[in-house]
């Protein structure tokens, strides 16, 4: 892989230890994947923020980089393991909070915005069509490639952080137009309307095609929230970093000859697979983080009502601030539900606290089962909020 004079200086340690380590990561990654060169990126999204996932080793690595490292492009953070301001409200221990705040402090010393959200495109880090970026977090990557038309591989936390410090990423994979064409046509013959429908669709297609890039036909319309939750689901269960939806997404692609169909039975089977036989003791909405529009809808469902079981609505801090100005947060909190900014059910230390979680997100089900050992109930936002109010599914 050819390096410019500046990139070689990074590698030689002339810009400090953090830049040297970062360039070593990017050079190794580029050589593994056969990249000819590095290219500039316009923004970065870093995953691996929760101390629950990082542990002491990850914290030590960040603090080492922060001694002399500084980012060169706008960089935002994935969710942390807690509400960064009011963690006690969510049952987080002071011991965990101390370590989590050290993680955030190290990122801030590097110059990174402590946004703590998996939906950076909703709070200002929104790349343009054709921009080369370096994002980690599977749902954000999938959304950026597919809906925004930006170009990013599915980076890990360390490689995204390396891009932030150097401003570069290896040119391979999703950065190459020839690698962004669809590989299989998926005809959706089911009625797909609600958030849980789109989430189940992502599960069904992902399970069927794996990490192939789909060209999806049969979807007549889809809004930001629907595409957001679909991106999370198909990336989680299939591993793809890009999809094309006829008439909706901006990418140009050759229409593939290989075909498959997703029928109503596939959607019904997906919803059945995500539902366990259990009595709920936890409701979690906001995977990916809830938008302002979702918070408005949830506040209407909870107005003058009271929840009987623990309920989290996860969202970005900036979105929460906007909701507070509109009086939405007060309605939700008056119901007894907890707004959980900066974090979510997927990265918070929740193992052992609950038995059965209700959610409208297939991705949330994946992490609830795999990381926390919960059983899950999956349904619409309305079903989840009604369950929170009645205490039954």
C-alpha positions as CSV (number, residue, x, y, z in Angstrom):
1,X,0.0,0.0,0.0
2,X,1.4,3.4,-1.1
3,X,1.7,6.0,1.7
4,X,2.0,9.7,1.2
5,X,4.9,11.7,2.9
6,X,2.5,12.7,5.7
7,X,1.2,9.2,6.2
8,X,4.8,7.9,6.4
9,X,5.6,10.5,9.0
10,X,2.6,9.3,11.0
11,X,4.1,5.8,10.8
12,X,7.5,7.0,11.7
13,X,6.2,8.6,14.9
14,X,6.9,12.2,13.9
15,X,3.3,13.2,14.9
16,X,3.3,11.4,18.3
17,X,2.6,8.0,19.6
18,X,-1.2,8.0,19.1
19,X,-0.8,8.9,15.4
20,X,1.9,6.2,15.0
21,X,-0.3,3.5,16.6
22,X,-3.2,4.6,14.5
23,X,-1.3,4.5,11.2
24,X,0.0,1.1,12.1
25,X,-3.6,-0.2,12.5
26,X,-4.7,1.4,9.2
27,X,-1.6,0.2,7.2
28,X,-2.1,-3.4,8.5
29,X,-5.9,-3.3,7.7
30,X,-5.2,-1.9,4.2
31,X,-2.7,-4.6,3.4
32,X,-5.0,-7.3,4.7
33,X,-7.7,-6.2,2.3
34,X,-5.5,-5.2,-0.6
35,X,-6.0,-1.5,-0.5
36,X,-3.8,0.5,-2.8
37,X,-3.8,3.7,-0.7
38,X,-5.4,5.6,2.1
39,X,-8.1,8.2,1.5
40,X,-9.3,11.2,3.5
41,X,-12.5,10.8,5.5
42,X,-15.0,13.6,6.4
43,X,-16.3,12.1,9.6
44,X,-15.9,9.3,12.1
45,X,-18.3,7.4,14.4
46,X,-16.5,5.5,17.2
47,X,-18.1,2.4,18.8
48,X,-16.7,0.6,21.8
49,X,-17.7,3.3,24.3
50,X,-19.4,1.4,27.1
51,X,-17.1,0.4,29.9
52,X,-19.2,-2.7,30.1
53,X,-17.7,-3.8,26.7
54,X,-14.3,-2.1,27.0
55,X,-13.2,-3.1,30.5
56,X,-10.0,-1.9,32.1
57,X,-7.8,-2.9,29.1
58,X,-9.9,-0.7,26.7
59,X,-9.8,2.2,29.1
60,X,-6.0,1.9,29.5
61,X,-5.6,1.9,25.7
62,X,-7.8,5.1,25.3
63,X,-5.9,6.9,28.1
64,X,-2.6,6.0,26.4
65,X,-3.8,7.5,23.1
66,X,-5.2,10.6,24.8
67,X,-1.7,11.5,26.2
68,X,-0.7,13.0,22.8
69,X,-3.4,12.2,20.4
70,X,-5.9,14.6,18.7
71,X,-8.5,13.9,16.1
72,X,-8.3,15.5,12.7
73,X,-12.0,15.2,11.5
74,X,-15.3,15.5,13.2
75,X,-15.9,12.4,15.4
76,X,-18.9,11.3,17.4
77,X,-19.4,8.5,20.0
78,X,-21.6,5.5,20.2
79,X,-23.8,4.9,23.3
80,X,-22.1,4.6,26.7
81,X,-23.1,2.1,29.4
82,X,-25.2,4.7,31.3
83,X,-26.9,8.0,31.4
84,X,-23.8,10.2,31.7
85,X,-25.5,12.7,34.0
86,X,-28.1,10.8,36.0
87,X,-26.9,7.2,36.1
88,X,-28.3,6.4,39.5
89,X,-31.8,6.9,38.1
90,X,-31.2,3.9,35.9
91,X,-29.7,1.7,38.7
92,X,-26.1,2.1,37.7
93,X,-23.5,1.7,40.4
94,X,-21.0,4.4,41.4
95,X,-18.2,2.0,40.7
96,X,-19.3,1.5,37.1
97,X,-20.0,5.2,36.7
98,X,-16.5,6.1,37.8
99,X,-14.9,3.9,35.1
100,X,-17.4,5.0,32.4
101,X,-16.7,8.7,33.0
102,X,-13.0,8.0,32.7
103,X,-13.7,6.5,29.3
104,X,-15.6,9.5,28.2
105,X,-12.9,11.8,29.5
106,X,-10.3,10.1,27.4
107,X,-12.4,10.5,24.3
108,X,-12.9,14.1,25.1
109,X,-9.2,14.7,25.5
110,X,-8.8,13.4,22.0
111,X,-11.2,16.1,20.8
112,X,-14.2,13.7,20.3
113,X,-17.7,14.9,20.9
114,X,-19.3,12.9,23.7
115,X,-22.6,12.4,21.8
116,X,-23.1,8.8,23.0
117,X,-25.6,7.9,20.3
118,X,-25.9,5.2,17.6
119,X,-27.8,7.7,15.4
120,X,-25.2,10.4,14.8
121,X,-27.1,11.4,11.6
122,X,-30.0,12.6,13.8
123,X,-27.9,15.0,15.8
124,X,-25.7,16.7,13.2
125,X,-23.1,14.2,12.0
126,X,-24.8,13.6,8.7
127,X,-22.5,13.0,5.7
128,X,-23.4,13.8,2.2
129,X,-23.9,11.4,-0.8
130,X,-20.5,10.2,-1.9
131,X,-18.6,11.2,1.3
132,X,-15.9,8.8,2.4
133,X,-16.4,8.3,6.2
134,X,-15.1,5.8,8.8
135,X,-18.0,4.6,11.0
136,X,-18.3,1.8,13.4
137,X,-21.6,0.5,14.9
138,X,-23.5,-1.8,12.5
139,X,-26.8,0.1,12.2
140,X,-25.2,3.5,11.7
141,X,-22.9,2.0,9.0
142,X,-25.8,0.4,7.2
143,X,-27.9,3.5,7.4
144,X,-25.0,5.8,6.2
145,X,-24.2,3.6,3.2
146,X,-27.8,2.8,2.2
147,X,-29.9,5.8,3.1
148,X,-27.4,8.6,3.1
149,X,-25.3,7.3,0.2
150,X,-22.0,7.9,2.1
151,X,-19.2,5.3,1.8
152,X,-17.9,3.4,4.8
153,X,-16.8,-0.1,5.7
154,X,-18.1,-1.7,8.9
155,X,-15.2,-0.5,11.1
156,X,-14.3,-1.8,14.5
157,X,-13.8,0.7,17.3
158,X,-10.0,0.8,17.1
159,X,-9.9,1.3,13.3
160,X,-12.5,4.0,13.4
161,X,-10.6,5.7,16.2
162,X,-7.4,5.4,14.1
163,X,-9.2,7.1,11.3
164,X,-10.2,9.9,13.6
165,X,-6.7,10.5,14.7
166,X,-5.2,10.4,11.2
167,X,-8.1,11.6,9.1
168,X,-7.6,8.6,6.8
169,X,-9.0,5.1,6.0
170,X,-7.9,2.4,3.6
171,X,-9.6,2.5,0.2
172,X,-11.3,-0.9,-0.1
173,X,-14.7,-2.5,0.2
174,X,-17.6,-0.1,0.5
175,X,-15.3,2.8,-0.6
176,X,-15.1,1.3,-4.1
177,X,-18.2,1.8,-6.4
178,X,-17.7,-1.6,-7.9
179,X,-18.2,-3.2,-4.5
180,X,-21.5,-1.4,-3.8
181,X,-23.6,-3.2,-6.4
182,X,-26.5,-5.4,-5.2
183,X,-25.9,-9.2,-5.3
184,X,-29.5,-10.5,-4.9
185,X,-32.9,-9.2,-5.7
186,X,-35.4,-9.5,-2.8
187,X,-39.1,-9.2,-3.7
188,X,-41.1,-8.2,-0.6
189,X,-44.7,-9.4,-1.0
190,X,-45.7,-8.8,2.6
191,X,-47.4,-5.8,4.0
192,X,-44.7,-3.7,5.7
193,X,-46.0,-0.6,7.5
194,X,-45.0,-0.3,11.1
195,X,-41.6,-0.1,12.9
196,X,-41.8,-3.7,14.1
197,X,-42.8,-4.8,10.5
198,X,-39.6,-3.2,9.2
199,X,-37.5,-4.7,12.0
200,X,-39.0,-8.1,11.4
201,X,-38.3,-7.6,7.6
202,X,-34.6,-7.0,8.4
203,X,-34.5,-10.1,10.5
204,X,-36.2,-12.2,7.7
205,X,-34.0,-10.9,4.9
206,X,-30.8,-11.0,6.9
207,X,-31.4,-14.6,7.9
208,X,-32.1,-15.5,4.3
209,X,-29.3,-13.8,2.4
210,X,-26.5,-13.3,5.0
211,X,-24.1,-10.5,4.2
212,X,-25.0,-10.2,0.5
213,X,-26.1,-6.8,-0.7
214,X,-29.8,-6.9,-1.5
215,X,-31.8,-5.0,-4.1
216,X,-35.2,-4.8,-2.5
217,X,-38.4,-4.3,-4.4
218,X,-42.0,-4.2,-3.2
219,X,-41.5,-1.5,-0.5
220,X,-43.7,1.5,-1.5
221,X,-42.6,4.0,1.1
222,X,-40.4,4.2,4.2
223,X,-39.6,7.0,6.6
224,X,-36.4,7.8,8.5
225,X,-37.5,5.8,11.6
226,X,-38.5,2.8,9.6
227,X,-35.2,2.8,7.6
228,X,-33.3,3.3,10.8
229,X,-34.8,0.2,12.6
230,X,-34.5,-1.8,9.3
231,X,-30.8,-1.0,9.0
232,X,-30.2,-2.2,12.6
233,X,-32.0,-5.4,12.0
234,X,-30.6,-6.5,8.7
235,X,-27.1,-5.6,9.8
236,X,-27.5,-7.6,13.0
237,X,-29.0,-10.7,11.5
238,X,-27.4,-10.7,8.1
239,X,-24.2,-8.7,8.5
240,X,-24.6,-6.6,5.4
241,X,-23.3,-3.0,5.4
242,X,-25.4,-1.8,2.5
243,X,-28.9,-2.4,0.9
244,X,-30.7,-0.8,-2.0
245,X,-34.5,-0.3,-1.9
246,X,-36.1,0.5,-5.3
247,X,-37.3,4.1,-5.5
248,X,-36.2,4.9,-1.9
249,X,-32.4,4.7,-1.4
250,X,-30.1,6.9,-3.5
251,X,-27.5,4.3,-4.5
252,X,-27.1,3.2,-8.2
253,X,-26.7,-0.5,-8.8
254,X,-26.8,-3.2,-11.4
255,X,-30.0,-5.3,-10.8
256,X,-28.9,-8.8,-9.9
257,X,-30.3,-11.9,-11.6
258,X,-30.3,-14.0,-8.4
259,X,-33.8,-13.6,-6.8
260,X,-35.6,-14.5,-3.6
261,X,-38.9,-13.5,-2.0
262,X,-39.9,-12.4,1.5
263,X,-43.5,-13.2,2.0
264,X,-46.0,-12.5,4.8
265,X,-45.1,-15.9,6.3
266,X,-41.5,-14.9,6.6
267,X,-42.5,-11.8,8.6
268,X,-44.8,-13.8,10.8
269,X,-42.1,-16.4,11.4
270,X,-39.6,-13.7,12.2
271,X,-42.0,-12.2,14.8
272,X,-42.6,-15.6,16.3
273,X,-38.9,-16.4,16.5
274,X,-38.4,-13.1,18.5
275,X,-41.1,-13.9,21.0
276,X,-40.5,-16.1,24.0
277,X,-43.1,-17.5,26.4
278,X,-42.4,-15.2,29.4
279,X,-43.8,-12.6,31.7
280,X,-42.3,-9.2,31.0
281,X,-40.5,-7.2,33.7
282,X,-38.7,-4.7,31.5
283,X,-39.8,-2.6,28.4
284,X,-37.0,-1.1,26.3
285,X,-37.6,1.2,23.3
286,X,-34.9,3.0,21.4
287,X,-32.6,0.6,19.6
288,X,-31.4,2.4,17.5
289,X,-32.0,5.6,19.6
290,X,-35.5,7.0,19.4
291,X,-36.0,10.1,17.2
292,X,-37.8,13.2,18.3
293,X,-40.8,12.0,16.3
294,X,-40.8,8.7,18.2
295,X,-40.6,10.5,21.5
296,X,-43.7,12.6,20.5
297,X,-45.6,9.4,19.7
298,X,-44.6,7.7,22.9
299,X,-45.5,10.7,25.0
300,X,-49.1,10.6,23.5
301,X,-49.4,7.0,24.5
302,X,-48.2,7.6,28.0
303,X,-50.1,10.9,28.7
304,X,-52.0,10.7,32.0
305,X,-51.0,7.0,32.2
306,X,-48.7,5.2,34.6
307,X,-46.3,2.3,33.9
308,X,-46.3,-0.8,36.1
309,X,-42.9,-2.2,35.2
310,X,-39.4,-0.7,34.5
311,X,-39.5,1.1,31.1
312,X,-36.6,2.7,29.3
313,X,-36.8,5.0,26.3
314,X,-33.3,5.4,25.0
315,X,-32.3,8.4,22.9
316,X,-29.5,10.9,22.1
317,X,-28.9,13.7,24.6
318,X,-29.4,16.3,22.0
319,X,-32.8,14.8,21.0
320,X,-33.7,14.7,24.7
321,X,-32.9,18.4,25.0
322,X,-35.2,19.2,22.0
323,X,-38.0,17.0,23.5
324,X,-37.7,18.8,26.9
325,X,-38.3,22.2,25.2
326,X,-41.6,20.8,23.8
327,X,-42.7,19.4,27.2
328,X,-42.4,15.8,25.9
329,X,-40.0,14.6,28.6
330,X,-42.2,15.7,31.4
331,X,-45.1,13.7,30.1
332,X,-43.0,10.5,29.7
333,X,-41.3,10.9,33.1
334,X,-44.7,11.7,34.8
335,X,-45.8,8.2,33.7
336,X,-43.0,6.6,35.6
337,X,-41.1,5.6,32.5
338,X,-37.4,6.5,32.4
339,X,-35.7,8.4,29.6
340,X,-32.3,6.8,29.1
341,X,-30.1,9.2,27.1
342,X,-26.5,8.3,26.2
343,X,-27.1,4.6,26.6
344,X,-29.4,1.7,25.7
345,X,-30.3,-1.9,26.6
346,X,-27.6,-3.3,24.4
347,X,-24.6,-1.7,26.1
348,X,-25.7,-1.0,29.7
349,X,-24.7,-3.5,32.5
350,X,-28.1,-5.2,32.8
351,X,-27.3,-8.9,33.2
352,X,-29.2,-10.3,36.1
353,X,-31.5,-7.3,36.6
354,X,-34.4,-8.5,34.4
355,X,-35.9,-11.8,33.1
356,X,-38.0,-10.9,30.1
357,X,-37.7,-7.7,28.0
358,X,-40.4,-6.3,25.6
359,X,-39.2,-4.3,22.7
360,X,-40.1,-3.2,19.1
361,X,-36.5,-3.9,17.9
362,X,-35.2,-7.2,16.6
363,X,-31.6,-5.9,17.2
364,X,-32.5,-5.3,20.9
365,X,-33.8,-8.9,21.1
366,X,-30.4,-10.1,19.8
367,X,-28.4,-8.3,22.5
368,X,-30.9,-9.0,25.2
369,X,-30.6,-12.7,24.6
370,X,-27.0,-12.9,23.7
371,X,-25.4,-10.4,26.2
372,X,-27.8,-10.4,29.1
373,X,-29.5,-13.8,29.0
374,X,-33.0,-12.2,28.9
375,X,-36.0,-13.8,27.2
376,X,-37.8,-11.4,24.9
377,X,-41.2,-10.2,23.7
378,X,-41.3,-8.5,20.3
379,X,-44.1,-6.3,19.0
380,X,-45.1,-2.8,17.9
381,X,-44.3,0.4,19.9
382,X,-48.0,0.5,20.9
383,X,-47.9,-3.1,22.2
384,X,-44.8,-2.4,24.2
385,X,-46.1,0.8,25.8
386,X,-49.5,-0.9,26.5
387,X,-47.6,-3.7,28.2
388,X,-45.6,-1.3,30.3
389,X,-48.9,0.3,31.5
390,X,-50.8,-3.0,32.1
391,X,-47.8,-5.1,33.2
392,X,-48.8,-7.9,30.9
393,X,-48.1,-8.8,27.3
